[in-house]
């Protein structure tokens, strides 16, 4: 399934989460999906993104690691359903939105936490989501710079083919 579609599914599920257990499961799913997207970009994305994509993979993995893993069937794991990443820019824009929503949900859960363990899990997951979102922003910046360079290269080429005009 396409990354953007999975992200949108995750955003809807996060918005529909009724209790802390469901929200924690959706936060974990979002971090696992960010990890899978980072891995995909690190392996087959634009070369300029590979270092940041590896960082995203590590940070999102940390986000999963601080939370108790939800009891999910393999078929329900969105990260396992990722088969395509058609547009890196659109995927990163959507992923950044999802990670922002994850952070807001975690702040709400931390504020309402009934025990210290849940509170600290939320705080560490907030840090991981925030740092993951920073990586996404950096990748978007690098994509924009790449597109600008490619656009300048196209503008320097002669409309008649051949070498660029001096």
Number of C-alpha atoms within 10 A of each C-alpha: 13 14 27 21 15 20 26 15 13 21 21 13 18 22 13 12 15 10 9 17 13 15 20 25 21 23 31 25 24 31 31 23 27 33 26 23 27 28 19 19 22 21 14 11 17 15 11 14 24 19 15 21 29 20 20 30 26 18 25 29 20 20 28 24 17 16 19 13 12 15 9 10 7 10 9 11 17 19 22 13 16 19 11 13 19 11 12 19 16 14 21 25 16 20 28 23 17 24 27 17 18 27 22 14 22 25 17 13 21 21 12 12 17 10 9 10 11 17 18 15 20 26 19 17 28 23 15 25 31 20 18 31 25 16 24 28 17 16 24 20 14 16 18 13 13 14 12 12 12 11 11 11 11 12 12 12 14 12 11 7 7 8 10 13 9 6
